[in-house]
Amino acid sequence: MRVLFAVSSWPGHYYPMVPLGWALQAAGHDVRVACTPGQHAAVSAAGLTPVPVLDGMDMVFLTRLRYLWDAQAGHWPYPWQPLHPVTGQEVAGLRDFDFDSYVAAHTATTFGAMIRSFDAAVRLARDWRPDLVVHDPLAVEGALAAAAVKVPAVTHLWGPVGTHEPAATGLQIVPEYPAGTFARWKVGSLGPDAVTHVVDVCPPALAPPTTATRLPVRFVPYNGPGAGPPGDDRPAGRPRVCVVWGTSTTAMSGPRSFALPDIVTALAGLDVEVVVTATAEDLDRLGPLPRGVRGVERCPLRLVLPGCSAVVHHGGAGCTMTAVDAGVPQLGVSFAIEQALNAERVAAAGAGAHLPGHLAGVDTVRAAVTDLLDKPAYAAAARALREDARARPTPADLVSTLAGLAGRP
């Protein structure tokens, strides 16, 4: 069986797909990953075969644009303005960026790239003739390629946020394009209602909203290649708290979303060991670390969390689900709707807490983490989530289901 993966240009969105790619390959199936040139190295490092033919709009631009639209619709709770999609500076007013004017001025470049990406995906599918396409929710190219060659498409979710979120959340992760966008490829609408099957990596307590047929699978953490933190000199009986901060938060939500200094200060006031995993640039911004706080650069989270008593992170799906797999209570400090939903759903399951980023000062973070450490109910709920998550079918188990869907049992 030939399986085409199509991935968007943000690694955290397709990392959950990597173990399924391994499982398919181990079962003797041929897997190719349609991606942008910028993802060639990351896909290769994961042990999969990249086909770097996609283009399209920059993910940072698209996310800033979405946040601006969210703010215009009243879904922006922070006490500062969203960023200008192009300049990355805070807008003075919500109407400062004129999308229609931008389209008129940049159709040949920005939107031309999108059409080239769609063309490349369809051309690849017609040349390689996959039996099945698996794509992340943002990789519309995958849905288009499958429709163009009339094979099944499966949307691989990355966490608790689903394809059919309630309107009240203000979030839609599957892009929807104007009528006629895909007419040149003889394909109709490819919005959320065109999604027929989703790979669902969440235990039932975190089930993402969707109207599609669920293909349940265990979330197997993959956070990129790398080694674990050096040494383990943790004093006996002293809890360890992990702090994770990603570069995407500041790039998309602005410099005032850099909550890492307050989080570190909050935890340094507790009788805990703290391990901070972040980029070298973000660690440099912290300056000298307090006693009992250790910084590690880009360490895969799956190698840090075992033995931790709690984790503080920005609410990203990768952090959320890796913590679920490790059975560790979580504090989500969020600056975006999707991240807030992830954290709220973990909190509703009793396995963590959520603080909107603009409310996450030193005192509130310290109090929330103290709660996670002192109240056994959080650890019990986190362990229960882990047990439910690990009871799901493995990626290897899912292979036969996908083969059946493709008519290749």
Long-range contacts (C-beta under 8 A, 24 or more apart in sequence): 1-29, 1-30, 1-131, 1-132, 1-402, 1-403, 1-406, 1-408, 2-29, 2-30, 2-32, 2-128, 2-129, 2-130, 2-131, 2-132, 3-29, 3-30, 3-31, 3-32, 3-130, 3-131, 3-132, 3-133, 3-134, 3-402, 3-406, 4-31, 4-32, 4-33, 4-34, 4-124, 4-125, 4-128, 4-130, 4-132, 4-133, 4-134, 4-142, 4-145, 4-146, 5-31, 5-32, 5-33, 5-34, 5-48, 5-133, 5-134, 5-135, 5-142, 6-33, 6-34, 6-35, 6-54, 6-121, 6-133, 6-134, 6-135, 6-136, 6-139, 6-141, 6-142, 6-145, 7-33, 7-34, 7-35, 7-39, 7-43, 7-135, 7-136, 7-139, 7-142, 8-59, 8-136, 8-138, 8-139, 9-35, 9-36, 9-38, 9-39, 9-54, 9-56, 9-58, 9-59, 10-59, 10-138, 10-248, 11-39, 11-42, 11-224, 12-158, 12-246, 12-248, 12-316, 12-317, 12-318, 13-136, 13-137, 13-138, 13-158, 13-317, 14-136, 14-139, 14-156, 14-158, 15-46, 15-158, 15-222, 15-223, 15-224, 15-318, 16-156, 16-157, 16-158, 16-159, 16-201, 16-219, 16-222, 16-317, 16-318, 16-321, 17-134, 17-136, 17-156, 17-199, 18-46, 18-47, 18-48, 18-222, 19-220, 19-222, 19-395, 20-134, 20-156, 20-199, 20-217, 20-395, 20-398, 21-46, 21-47, 21-48, 22-47, 22-48, 22-395, 23-394, 23-395, 23-396, 23-398, 23-399, 24-399, 24-402, 26-396, 27-396, 27-399, 29-399, 29-403, 32-124, 32-128, 32-130, 34-120, 34-121, 34-124, 34-139, 34-141, 34-142, 34-145, 42-224, 45-224, 45-225, 46-222, 46-224, 46-225, 51-124, 53-120, 53-121, 53-123, 53-124, 54-117, 54-120, 54-121, 54-139, 54-141, 55-113, 55-114, 55-116, 55-117, 55-120, 56-113, 56-114, 56-117, 56-141, 57-110, 57-111, 57-113, 57-114, 59-138, 60-88, 60-248, 60-251, 60-252, 61-85, 61-86, 61-110, 63-248, 63-252, 63-336, 64-88, 64-252, 65-97, 65-99, 67-252, 67-253, 67-336, 68-94, 68-97, 70-170, 70-337, 73-170, 74-170, 75-170, 75-337, 77-356, 77-358, 78-253, 78-256, 78-257, 78-335, 78-356, 78-357, 78-358, 79-358, 80-254, 80-256, 82-253, 82-254, 83-252, 83-253, 83-254, 88-251, 90-254, 117-141, 118-144, 118-182, 118-185, 121-145, 122-148, 122-149, 122-185, 125-149, 125-151, 131-406, 131-407, 131-408, 132-402, 132-405, 132-406, 134-199, 134-402, 137-163, 137-173, 137-174, 138-173, 138-174, 138-175, 140-175, 140-177, 140-190, 143-190, 143-194, 143-195, 144-182, 144-185, 144-187, 144-190, 147-182, 147-185, 147-187, 147-188, 147-190, 147-194, 148-185, 148-186, 148-187, 151-406, 152-196, 152-197, 152-405, 152-406, 153-195, 153-196, 153-197, 154-197, 154-198, 154-199, 154-215, 154-402, 154-405, 155-195, 155-197, 155-198, 155-199, 155-212, 156-198, 156-199, 157-198, 157-199, 157-200, 157-201, 157-202, 157-208, 157-210, 158-201, 158-317, 158-318, 158-321, 159-201, 159-202, 159-206, 159-208, 159-317, 159-318, 159-320, 159-321, 159-342, 160-202, 160-206, 160-207, 160-208, 160-317, 160-320, 160-341, 160-342, 160-345, 160-346, 161-208, 161-317, 161-338, 161-341, 161-342, 162-198, 162-207, 162-208, 162-209, 162-210, 163-192, 163-195, 163-198, 163-208, 163-209, 163-210, 163-211, 163-212, 164-192, 164-209, 164-210, 164-211, 164-212, 165-209, 165-341, 166-209, 169-337, 169-341, 170-337, 171-337, 171-338, 171-341, 173-338, 197-405, 199-398, 201-321, 202-321, 202-324, 202-389, 203-324, 203-385, 203-388, 203-389, 203-391, 203-392, 204-388, 205-348, 205-349, 205-385, 205-388, 206-324, 206-345, 206-346, 206-349, 206-385, 215-398, 215-401, 215-402, 216-392, 216-393, 217-392, 217-393, 217-394, 217-395, 217-397, 217-398, 218-389, 218-390, 218-391, 218-392, 218-393, 218-394, 218-395, 219-321, 219-324, 219-325, 219-389, 219-392, 220-325, 220-394, 220-395, 221-301, 221-302, 221-321, 221-322, 221-325, 221-326, 222-302, 223-300, 223-301, 223-302, 223-318, 223-322, 224-298, 224-300, 225-300, 226-298, 226-299, 226-300, 226-303, 227-299, 227-303, 228-299, 228-300, 228-303, 228-304, 229-275, 229-277, 229-294, 229-296, 229-299, 229-303, 229-304, 230-296, 232-307, 234-273, 234-307, 235-273, 238-271, 238-272, 238-273, 239-271, 239-272, 239-273, 239-309, 239-310, 239-373, 240-272, 240-273, 240-274, 240-275, 240-307, 240-308, 240-309, 241-267, 241-270, 241-272, 241-273, 241-274, 241-275, 241-308, 241-309, 241-310, 241-311, 241-312, 241-369, 241-373, 242-274, 242-275, 242-276, 242-277, 242-301, 242-304, 242-305, 242-308, 242-310, 242-311, 242-312, 242-328, 243-267, 243-274, 243-275, 243-276, 243-277, 243-278, 243-311, 243-312, 243-313, 244-277, 244-278, 244-301, 244-311, 244-312, 244-313, 244-314, 244-319, 245-276, 245-277, 245-278, 245-282, 245-313, 245-314, 246-278, 246-314, 246-316, 246-319, 247-279, 247-281, 247-282, 248-316, 249-314, 249-335, 249-336, 252-336, 253-335, 253-336, 253-357, 257-335, 257-357, 258-282, 258-285, 259-314, 259-333, 259-335, 259-357, 259-360, 260-285, 260-286, 261-285, 261-286, 262-360, 262-361, 262-362, 262-365, 263-312, 263-333, 263-360, 263-365, 264-289, 264-290, 264-293, 265-290, 265-362, 266-362, 266-363, 266-365, 266-366, 266-369, 267-293, 267-312, 267-365, 267-366, 267-369, 268-292, 268-293, 269-362, 269-366, 270-366, 270-369, 270-370, 270-373, 272-309, 272-369, 272-373, 275-304, 275-308, 277-301, 277-304, 302-326, 309-372, 309-373, 309-379, 310-369, 310-372, 310-373, 310-378, 312-365, 312-369, 314-339, 314-357, 315-339, 315-340, 315-342, 315-343, 315-354, 316-342, 317-342, 320-346, 323-352, 323-382, 324-351, 324-382, 324-385, 324-386, 324-389, 325-386, 325-389, 325-390, 326-386, 327-379, 327-382, 327-383, 327-385, 327-386, 327-387, 328-382, 329-372, 329-378, 329-379, 329-381, 329-382, 330-372, 330-382, 331-355, 331-365, 331-368, 331-369, 331-372, 333-357, 333-360, 333-365, 346-385, 349-381, 349-385, 350-377, 350-378, 350-380, 350-381, 351-378, 351-381, 351-382, 351-384, 351-385, 352-378, 352-382, 353-378
